[in-house]
Amino acid sequence: MTDYQFSLALMVSNVSYLAIEIPEGLILKRVGANIPLPTTTTLCGLITILQDLVTSYQGLLAVRFFLGLAEGGMVAVIPFIMCRFYRRDQIQSHVTLIFTGVYLVAASSGMLASGHFRGW
């Protein structure tokens, strides 16, 4: 796989990730979290496991698209659930901590996978 193909596979998942956030928020508002949360969590895990069965680049693009849809749904659910547990003056700092952690993990996962953390 070339660098361009890898970047395209990442971009496909990001596009679907962004496309589902608003519709998922609207679904949450109407239905609540008791159906979307377990559904998106199960789909995200299932799609991640099924990525191992992909044998072609087109298959990888399709799986990454659907993984982005599942992950984008999770992003809408997390703040919705957290609003149930924290007061209005606390929610901003807690959501910030969660998403900062998500971005730090995403930023370091490539280095970890390529072996740049040799001292660990």
C-alpha positions in Angstrom: 0.0 0.0 0.0 1.3 3.4 -0.9 1.3 6.5 1.3 -1.4 8.0 -0.9 -3.6 4.9 -0.5 -3.2 4.9 3.2 -4.0 8.6 3.5 -7.1 8.1 1.3 -8.3 5.2 3.5 -8.0 7.5 6.6 -9.7 10.3 4.8 -12.7 8.1 3.8 -13.2 7.2 7.5 -13.0 10.9 8.5 -15.5 12.0 5.9 -18.1 9.4 7.1 -17.2 10.2 10.7 -18.1 13.9 10.2 -21.2 13.1 8.1 -22.9 11.0 10.8 -22.4 13.3 13.7 -25.3 15.7 13.2 -27.8 12.9 12.2 -26.7 10.9 15.2 -27.3 13.9 17.5 -30.8 14.3 16.1 -31.5 10.6 16.7 -30.2 10.9 20.3 -32.4 13.8 20.9 -35.5 12.0 19.7 -34.8 8.4 20.9 -32.4 8.8 23.8 -29.2 6.9 24.3 -30.5 3.5 25.3 -30.7 2.3 21.6 -27.9 4.2 19.8 -25.2 3.7 22.4 -25.2 -0.2 22.4 -25.8 -0.2 18.7 -22.9 2.0 17.7 -20.6 0.4 20.3 -21.4 -3.1 18.9 -21.1 -2.0 15.3 -17.7 -0.3 16.0 -16.3 -3.4 17.6 -17.7 -5.7 14.9 -16.4 -3.6 12.0 -13.0 -3.3 13.7 -12.8 -7.1 14.0 -14.0 -7.6 10.4 -11.2 -5.4 9.1 -9.0 -8.4 9.4 -10.9 -10.2 6.6 -10.3 -7.4 4.0 -8.2 -8.7 1.1 -8.5 -5.7 -1.4 -7.9 -2.0 -1.3 -11.5 -1.4 -2.3 -12.7 -3.5 0.6 -10.5 -1.5 3.0 -12.1 1.7 1.8 -15.5 0.3 2.3 -14.7 -1.0 5.8 -13.1 2.3 6.8 -16.2 4.2 5.6 -18.5 2.1 7.8 -16.0 2.3 10.7 -16.1 6.1 10.4 -19.9 5.9 10.6 -19.8 3.8 13.7 -17.1 6.0 15.4 -18.9 9.2 14.5 -22.0 7.9 16.2 -20.0 7.3 19.3 -18.7 10.8 19.3 -22.2 12.1 19.5 -23.2 9.7 22.3 -20.3 10.5 24.7 -21.2 14.1 25.6 -24.9 13.2 25.6 -24.3 10.6 28.3 -21.9 12.8 30.2 -24.5 15.5 30.5 -26.5 13.1 32.6 -23.8 12.7 35.2 -22.1 16.1 35.5 -23.5 19.5 36.3 -23.5 22.2 33.7 -20.4 24.0 35.1 -18.4 20.7 35.1 -19.3 19.2 31.7 -17.0 21.4 29.6 -13.8 20.3 31.4 -14.7 16.6 31.4 -15.6 16.5 27.7 -12.4 18.4 27.0 -10.4 15.8 28.9 -12.0 12.9 27.0 -11.5 14.4 23.6 -7.9 15.5 24.4 -7.2 11.9 25.3 -8.7 10.7 22.1 -6.6 13.0 20.0 -3.4 12.2 22.0 -4.0 8.5 21.5 -4.7 9.0 17.7 -1.5 11.1 17.4 0.7 8.6 19.1 -0.7 5.4 17.7 1.1 5.7 14.4 4.4 6.1 16.2 3.7 3.2 18.4 2.7 1.0 15.5 5.9 1.9 13.6 8.1 1.2 16.6 9.4 4.7 17.3 8.9 4.2 21.0 11.8 1.8 21.2 12.7 2.8 24.8 9.4 1.5 26.2 
